Amino acid sequence: MVSKTQQVLHPYSVRIETPTGKSTALPHALLTPKQAEELQAEFKRLAQDAGVKGARINVQRATADDYEKVIHEAKACLRNALAKAA
């Protein structure tokens, strides 16, 4: 059971697109739905402050296939961290 103060995190995929058609996908992020909304708003503000028109950010909850990829990447990251710590 989730307490009222604990927020549920979900995996999100994040893709940034420039006006020239270039795009980049960021590593999956674990965010609350509110954080995902705030990320989009912050990106829009940053693009506006930089004078970049037409840049877009696409933040979507990961699908089941993406979720499995996130778990696989998280396990690999943890294994690498343990190996470096040893």
C-alpha positions in Angstrom: 0.0 0.0 0.0 1.3 3.5 -0.9 1.2 6.1 1.7 -0.1 9.6 0.9 3.3 11.1 1.2 5.0 8.5 -1.0 4.8 9.3 -4.7 4.7 6.6 -7.3 7.5 6.7 -9.9 6.9 5.5 -13.5 9.5 5.0 -16.3 9.3 7.8 -18.9 11.0 8.1 -22.3 12.2 11.5 -23.2 12.9 12.7 -26.8 14.0 16.2 -27.7 13.6 17.4 -31.3 15.2 20.5 -32.8 13.6 22.8 -35.5 16.2 21.4 -38.0 14.8 17.8 -37.5 17.6 16.5 -35.3 16.5 14.6 -32.3 18.0 12.8 -29.3 16.5 10.3 -26.9 17.5 10.7 -23.3 18.0 7.7 -21.0 14.7 6.5 -19.4 13.8 8.5 -16.4 11.8 7.5 -13.3 9.4 10.4 -12.6 6.1 11.1 -11.0 3.4 12.3 -13.4 3.8 15.8 -11.9 7.5 15.8 -12.6 6.9 14.8 -16.2 4.6 17.8 -16.7 7.2 20.1 -15.0 9.9 18.7 -17.2 8.0 19.7 -20.3 7.3 23.2 -19.0 10.9 23.7 -17.9 12.1 22.6 -21.4 9.8 25.1 -23.1 11.0 27.9 -20.9 14.7 27.0 -21.5 14.1 26.9 -25.3 12.3 30.2 -25.2 15.1 31.8 -23.1 17.7 30.5 -25.6 15.7 31.9 -28.5 15.1 28.5 -30.1 11.8 28.3 -31.8 10.2 25.1 -32.9 12.1 22.8 -30.4 9.9 20.1 -28.9 10.2 17.7 -26.0 8.2 14.5 -26.0 7.8 12.9 -22.5 5.8 9.7 -22.5 5.2 6.9 -20.1 7.2 3.9 -21.2 5.3 1.0 -22.6 5.7 -2.5 -21.3 8.5 -3.2 -23.8 10.3 0.0 -22.8 9.8 -1.0 -19.1 11.7 -4.2 -19.6 14.5 -2.3 -21.3 14.6 0.1 -18.3 14.8 -2.8 -15.9 17.6 -4.4 -18.0 19.5 -1.0 -18.1 19.1 -0.5 -14.4 20.5 -4.0 -13.6 23.5 -3.4 -15.9 24.1 0.0 -14.3 24.0 -1.5 -10.8 26.3 -4.4 -11.8 28.8 -1.8 -13.2 28.6 0.2 -10.0 29.3 -2.8 -7.9 32.2 -3.8 -10.1 33.8 -0.4 -9.8 33.3 -0.3 -6.0 35.0 -3.7 -5.6 
